Amino acid sequence: MSKIIAQLQLRPNLEQAASLLATTERANAACDFISAMAWKTGTFGKFALQKAVYLELKARFGLSAQMAIRAIAKVADAYKLDRKTQRTFRPHGSIAYDDRILSYQPVRRTVSIWTLSVPFVAGERHLALLPFRQGESDLVYRDGKWYLLATCDIPDPTPEQVDAYLGVAPMPECSATGNP
């Protein structure tokens, strides 16, 4: 299997774009809250953090259950790299969506994110990758545009038997001095 990323550009209307922006800002603010709690208590593992912050996180930020879990996982993953510095998160940093809060409709070229249905554009190659999508997709806001980056597991192609080839003719035998 080979991993490849399918990049889809979302085409939200003004209301959808505002909702995506507010969702991204709220999710990253929740990550900052989780990170502060992790730092304060020295609790960095995903399950320990979930036990410590889940109920307050949902109440304080109004996140769905799965969005709360994804935020906790994001913070726990950030602390896997380094526990010497408290982590902070950019308001418009990417957030991960899994199949519980994201679904693709390739034929209609729309994606349902949490509660929105947002049109997207993608080339035929990226559309063909969607059936191989595995795990999470990242919602990314870059230069005023929205993208979904979906990791896809593509089966390796079957090697084909080659009967003929195009190429350069073999060189004549050379002596040790490099002269023919």
C-alpha positions in Angstrom: 0.0 0.0 0.0 1.1 3.5 -0.7 -0.1 6.6 1.1 -1.1 9.6 -0.9 -3.0 12.8 0.0 -6.2 13.9 -1.9 -6.6 17.6 -1.7 -10.1 19.0 -2.1 -10.8 22.7 -2.2 -14.0 23.6 -0.4 -16.4 26.1 -1.9 -18.4 27.3 1.0 -20.9 30.1 0.7 -20.5 33.1 3.0 -22.6 31.6 5.8 -20.8 28.2 5.6 -17.3 29.9 5.5 -18.2 31.9 8.6 -19.3 28.7 10.3 -16.1 26.9 9.3 -14.1 29.7 10.6 -16.0 29.9 13.9 -15.7 26.1 14.3 -11.9 26.2 13.6 -11.4 29.0 16.1 -13.5 27.3 18.8 -11.8 23.9 18.3 -8.4 25.5 18.6 -9.4 27.5 21.7 -10.6 24.2 23.2 -7.1 22.8 22.4 -5.5 25.7 24.2 -7.8 25.0 27.2 -6.8 21.3 27.2 -3.2 22.2 26.8 -3.3 24.5 29.8 -4.9 21.8 31.9 -2.4 19.3 30.7 0.5 21.6 31.6 -1.0 22.5 35.0 -1.6 18.9 36.1 1.3 17.2 34.2 -1.3 15.0 32.5 -0.3 14.4 28.9 -1.7 11.1 27.8 -4.9 11.0 25.6 -7.0 8.9 28.0 -5.8 10.6 31.1 -6.6 14.0 29.5 -10.0 12.8 28.3 -10.9 11.8 31.9 -9.7 15.1 33.3 -11.2 17.6 30.8 -14.0 15.9 28.7 -17.1 17.1 30.6 -15.8 20.7 31.2 -14.6 20.8 27.6 -18.0 20.0 26.2 -19.8 22.4 28.5 -17.4 25.3 28.1 -16.9 25.1 24.3 -20.2 23.5 23.1 -18.3 20.9 21.1 -19.9 17.6 19.9 -18.6 14.5 21.6 -16.4 13.5 18.7 -15.0 17.1 18.2 -14.1 17.1 21.9 -12.3 13.7 21.5 -10.5 15.0 18.3 -9.3 18.1 20.2 -8.0 16.0 23.2 -6.1 13.8 20.7 -4.6 16.8 19.0 -3.2 18.1 22.3 -2.0 14.7 23.4 -0.2 14.2 20.1 1.4 17.7 20.4 2.8 16.7 23.8 4.3 13.5 22.4 6.9 15.6 20.7 8.0 17.6 23.8 6.8 18.0 27.3 9.2 20.8 28.2 7.1 23.6 26.7 3.4 24.3 27.0 1.7 23.9 23.7 -0.5 26.6 22.1 -2.6 26.4 19.0 -3.2 29.0 16.3 -6.8 30.1 16.0 -7.0 29.0 12.4 -4.8 25.9 12.7 -6.0 22.7 11.0 -8.4 20.4 12.8 -8.9 16.7 12.2 -12.2 15.2 11.2 -13.0 11.5 11.2 -15.9 9.5 9.6 -18.2 10.2 12.6 -18.2 14.0 11.8 -17.3 14.1 8.1 -18.7 12.4 5.0 -18.0 12.8 1.3 -20.5 12.7 -1.5 -18.1 12.5 -4.5 -20.9 12.3 -7.1 -22.6 15.5 -5.9 -19.1 16.9 -5.1 -20.1 17.9 -1.6 -18.8 17.1 1.8 -20.8 17.2 5.1 -18.7 18.5 7.9 -20.2 18.2 11.4 -23.6 19.7 10.3 -22.7 21.5 7.1 -22.9 20.4 3.5 -20.2 22.3 1.6 -19.4 22.0 -2.1 -15.9 21.2 -3.2 -13.8 21.1 -6.3 -11.2 18.6 -7.2 -9.5 17.1 -10.2 -10.5 13.7 -11.5 -7.3 12.2 -10.0 -8.2 13.4 -6.5 -11.8 12.3 -6.9 -10.6 8.8 -7.9 -8.6 8.7 -4.6 -11.5 9.2 -2.3 -12.7 5.5 -2.3 -9.3 4.7 -0.8 -9.5 7.3 2.0 -8.5 6.0 5.4 -8.8 7.6 8.9 -9.0 11.3 9.4 -9.2 14.2 7.0 -7.6 17.6 7.9 -9.6 20.8 7.5 -7.1 23.4 6.5 -7.6 27.2 6.2 -4.8 28.7 4.0 -4.6 32.0 2.3 -8.4 32.6 2.7 -9.3 29.3 1.2 -10.6 26.0 2.8 -9.2 22.6 1.9 -9.7 19.1 3.1 -6.6 16.8 3.0 -7.6 13.2 3.0 -5.1 10.4 3.5 -5.7 7.6 1.1 -4.2 4.0 1.1 -3.6 3.1 -2.6 -2.9 -0.5 -3.5 0.5 -0.9 -5.1 0.2 -1.6 -8.8 0.8 -5.2 -10.1 4.2 -5.3 -11.8 3.9 -5.9 -15.6 6.1 -8.1 -17.7 8.1 -6.0 -20.2 8.8 -7.5 -23.6 10.4 -4.6 -25.3 12.0 -1.3 -24.2 13.1 2.0 -25.6 16.5 3.2 -24.6 20.0 4.0 -25.4 22.0 1.4 -27.3 24.7 -0.4 -25.3 28.1 1.2 -25.4 31.0 -0.8 -26.9 33.3 -2.6 -24.4 35.8 -0.2 -22.9 39.4 -0.9 -21.9 40.6 -0.1 -18.4 41.8 3.3 -19.7 38.2 4.2 -20.7 39.0 4.2 -24.4 37.2 1.9 -26.9 
